[in-house]
Amino acid sequence: MALSAAGIVAVTLVVLEIVSGHGNNRSATTASVPAPIAIGTELPRPKPLPSFDVVDSRGKPFSLARPHGKWIVLAPSMTLCREVCPMTTGVLSELVADLKKDGVAQHVTVASATVDPWRDTPARLRAYKRRYGADFTMLTGSPAAIHRLWRFFGVRYQRVPEGKPATIDWWTHRPETFDIDHTDGFFVIDPAGQERLVDVGMPTLNGRLPRSLRSLLDSNGLHNLRHPQLPWTAQEVAEDVLSMMNRPLPKSAQPAPVSPSAATARNELRGSPKALAALHAQAGKLIGDSAALSKRLNSLHGYPVVLNAWASWCTACQQEFPLLATAAAAYGHKVAFVGADVNDDAGNARSFLRSHPISYPSYPTSATALSPLANVGYMPTTIFLSASGKVAGVHIGEYQTLASLEQDIQHYDLGVTGSGMTSG
């Protein structure tokens, strides 16, 4: 039986534009744009790319729609950026190194595409690569071609007046005549030429950046380096790509996560609102059916929901459960956590829950019943619902770190589901 929670299927694209001035004090605003809806998560359904007339730094055509059997990680950037793009260069270069360590570099193309087609010629891209060590593919094209490219991905960019005093162009040594505001993040394209994943926000190297790139940052850029908004790292991108490739992830030096004890979880969740306390009272239970799950989700309107689809036969689910248990104990006083036991044997599922303590109940259901929310063809899958009951994002596959799970919880709890916009 399919879930019937009213309004859950609709996806609301609310965009937080993080606008900071290059010499101008522009403030944050909000708007709606046709952007993907996830952060470090796969889109509910792959989105085939059309052909784009872009070229690399050698002036040779580069196909995103026909990636010749490779995955592509693509980020917006520009060579005259002073606020975020030098950080993008640093993270993409770090990503190239990480993918080499993981043994998959030959299967992945790391690339940036300009949001400044007026100045970023192939010659300028070559000069930037030499001077700043950009060890990845850099793309450009005509203003029309770049407009078409970023319109597809929902990336916004616009020319704005240059600040005063004008910044000096590092290549021509002349004053710049305009600046560009643009959204930040990255996209993953699969070997079939389909957009599969998007992460919005600023890249981060935890405050570290090669001196040459750091010298490009203005005061706003140095602030972003220390305090990036909705940050994503090279390691997180590599983990996303490896997960989609069904490749084993590198072993972390950290000890394996351990679920908090029932007593610890109860203590953390004491004083939760009534609707959430009712979930905690059914901790670790397998109850109801698909219809009951739909009714429960309807009753949770007003609270963000983390709906985790799992099964007792799923090895990745066993590894992920301690992360969910820890996050549920930390955030369960304001975020509803619910389990969906998919296509499973009830006896095996109850045995699994006894061995993997968790502070919320699970409902036996099926992938078909969950299809109005997301295509649950791979387990585990985590579906994020907004406080209004609408799908905000979907994470397909196992969370590898508590930090990445927490990042998504915090992101969707804030209701941010689009691209952030910063000045170049």
Salt bridges, closest charged atoms under 4 A:
GLU17 OE2 - ARG156 NH1 2.44
GLU42 OE1 - ARG196 NH2 2.56
ASP56 OD2 - ARG58 NH2 2.86
GLU94 OE1 - ARG208 NH2 3.88
ASP116 OD2 - ARG119 NE 2.66
ASP135 OD2 - LYS100 NZ 3.85
GLU162 OE2 - HIS22 NE2 3.60
ASP169 OD2 - ARG124 NH2 2.59
GLU176 OE1 - ARG119 NH1 3.96
ASP179 OD2 - HIS22 ND1 3.00
ASP181 OD1 - ARG26 NH2 3.13
ASP184 OD1 - HIS182 ND1 3.53
ASP190 OD2 - ARG196 NH1 3.08
ASP413 OD2 - LYS334 NZ 3.46
